[in-house]
Each structure stands twice: as C-alpha cells, then as structure tokens.
Amino acid sequence: LLLFAILLAFGLRLYRAGAQELWGDEAAKLEVVMRDVAHLFSLGAEVHPRFMHVWLFVWHKIFGFNEFGLRTLPVFFSTLTVPVVAMLATRLAGRWQAGACAALLLAVAPFHIYYAQDITQYALLGLMIAAAWFTSKSVMFGPPVTLKRTPRAPSMVMSSSLLEMASS
C-alpha cells in the first residue's frame, strides 16, 4: 500500500509538471543557479534558502535549462515526503494503517501536488520538516540516546541542520 501511495504521488506530481510557464520566484531562482557556484552564496544572490540553490545548481547541470527537467527536483522532494510522513504517522499512532492512510492522503493532496511542481524551496522545506519531526519523535519516544548508543543522534543532527539550511 505504501509503494502504491509513493508511485501515485510521483505520477500525480510529474503529470503536466512542465505545462505551466515560469513565474517570478522560479525565474529568480534560475537566474541565481545559471551563474557560477560562488554566486550561490553571495550576498547579492536571491535571499531564499541557499540549500535549494545548491540542489538546483546541480540539477541544472544535469537537465540544462528545461522547465520539465528542473521541475522534477521538487517533484522528487515532494514524492520523498510521502514515505517520511507515513513513517511519522506510524510512529505516532503505533499502527502501520495510520502510516498508509497518511501516505495516501498526502499523495493526493492538491496543495502538495501544486507546490511539487513549483521550482521553489517549498517541496524541500516540507520534506525537511517531516524528516525533522519524525527524527525528533523517534528520539523522544525511542530508547534514550547515550554515547554508546547513538544511531539516532546523527540523524537528528542532520535533519535539524538540513532544516536550518533549508529555511534560513
């Protein structure tokens, strides 16, 4: 059921992803990434999250200036959010059915689909928030984190750091 939700989410987000024209914020992002790497971190660059700029820079090198190709990056982030939300719901409810239901609901959520086709930081931010929330719930409700038992600690630090980078 989870695999079905992920494939459904991917299909719905990819469908007509290149149909709409670029708008202001998207064009500003592409203007930043079409320059060199140093410009990604300059003060004169767009003020939105630099982490998304780095991803777009790499994606732009792979796909070139292609609206559909560039829109697959937020589609990818948005699709990855579905299993993360499923794991979070399963963790919170203690039942896999809750995770499957959450995954299906997110897979067909029009708002989530709309922003998955937008070359902005919103899909990445949603993924990072879901990952950070899942990680924090895992740390809070899991066994205590000690120096001898630290598999959760690095993922919490990583999630929190990525969320910070994505939103600052």
C-alpha positions in Angstrom: 0.0 0.0 0.0 2.9 2.4 0.8 4.5 1.6 -2.5 1.2 2.3 -4.3 1.0 5.7 -2.5 4.6 6.6 -3.4 4.0 5.7 -7.1 0.7 7.5 -7.1 2.3 10.6 -5.6 5.1 10.5 -8.1 2.7 10.2 -11.1 0.4 12.9 -9.9 3.3 15.3 -9.3 5.0 14.5 -12.6 1.8 14.8 -14.6 2.0 18.1 -16.6 4.9 19.3 -14.5 6.3 21.3 -17.4 3.0 22.7 -18.6 3.0 25.9 -16.7 5.3 28.8 -17.5 8.0 30.0 -15.1 6.8 32.8 -12.8 8.7 35.4 -10.8 10.2 33.4 -7.9 11.1 30.5 -10.1 12.8 32.7 -12.7 14.8 34.4 -9.9 16.0 31.0 -8.7 17.1 30.0 -12.1 18.9 33.4 -12.6 20.9 32.5 -9.5 21.8 29.0 -10.5 22.7 29.8 -14.1 25.7 31.7 -12.8 28.8 30.1 -11.1 29.0 28.3 -7.8 30.4 31.4 -5.9 27.2 33.4 -6.8 25.1 30.8 -5.0 26.4 32.1 -1.7 27.0 35.7 -2.4 25.0 38.4 -0.6 23.8 39.7 -4.0 22.0 36.5 -4.8 18.4 35.9 -4.1 17.6 35.8 -0.4 15.8 32.5 -0.3 17.4 29.3 1.0 20.9 28.5 -0.3 20.4 24.8 0.1 17.8 24.8 -2.6 20.0 26.8 -4.8 22.8 24.2 -4.5 20.3 21.4 -5.4 19.0 23.5 -8.3 22.6 24.3 -9.5 23.4 20.5 -9.7 20.0 19.7 -11.2 20.5 22.5 -13.8 23.9 21.0 -14.8 22.2 17.6 -15.4 19.0 18.8 -17.2 20.0 22.1 -18.6 17.5 25.0 -18.9 14.5 22.7 -19.3 11.3 23.6 -17.3 10.1 20.0 -17.1 13.6 18.7 -16.1 14.0 21.4 -13.5 10.6 20.8 -12.0 11.5 17.1 -11.4 13.6 18.3 -8.5 10.7 19.5 -6.4 8.7 16.5 -7.6 11.4 14.3 -6.2 11.5 16.1 -2.9 7.7 16.0 -2.7 7.5 12.3 -3.5 10.1 11.6 -0.8 7.9 13.4 1.7 5.2 10.7 1.3 7.1 7.8 2.9 8.5 10.1 5.6 5.0 11.2 6.6 4.0 7.6 6.5 6.8 6.7 8.9 5.9 9.6 11.1 2.2 8.6 11.3 3.1 5.0 12.0 5.4 6.2 14.8 2.8 8.5 16.3 -0.2 6.1 16.0 1.7 2.9 16.6 -0.1 1.3 13.6 1.0 0.8 10.0 -2.5 1.5 8.8 -2.2 5.1 10.1 1.0 5.5 8.0 -0.7 4.0 4.9 -3.6 6.4 5.3 -1.3 9.4 5.8 0.7 8.4 2.8 -2.4 8.1 0.6 -3.8 11.4 1.8 -0.6 13.3 1.2 -0.2 11.6 -2.2 -3.5 13.0 -3.5 -3.4 16.4 -1.6 -3.9 19.1 -4.2 -1.9 21.7 -2.3 1.1 19.3 -2.0 0.8 18.4 -5.7 0.7 22.1 -6.7 3.8 23.0 -4.8 5.6 19.9 -6.0 5.5 21.4 -9.5 7.0 24.7 -8.3 10.7 25.4 -8.7 10.9 26.9 -5.2 12.0 25.7 -1.8 8.5 24.6 -0.6 8.8 20.9 -1.5 12.3 20.7 0.1 11.1 22.5 3.1 8.1 20.1 3.5 10.5 17.1 3.3 12.9 18.6 5.8 10.1 19.5 8.3 8.7 16.0 8.0 12.1 14.4 8.4 13.0 16.6 11.4 9.6 15.9 13.0 10.0 12.2 12.5 13.5 12.2 13.9 12.6 14.3 16.9 9.6 12.0 17.7 11.9 8.9 17.3 14.4 10.4 19.7 11.7 11.5 22.2 9.8 8.2 22.2 12.6 5.8 21.5 15.2 4.5 23.9 17.5 7.1 25.5 20.3 8.3 23.3 23.7 7.7 25.0 27.3 7.8 23.9 27.3 4.1 23.4 24.0 4.0 21.6 23.9 7.0 19.1 22.3 5.8 15.8 19.5 8.3 16.3 21.6 11.3 17.3 23.4 11.7 13.9 20.1 11.6 12.1 18.6 14.2 14.4 21.6 16.5 14.0 21.4 16.0 10.2 17.7 16.6 10.0 17.9 19.7 12.2 20.9 21.0 10.2 19.2 20.5 6.9 16.0 22.1 8.1 18.1 25.1 9.3 19.8 25.3 6.0 16.6 25.0 4.0 14.8 27.7 5.9 17.5 30.3 6.5 
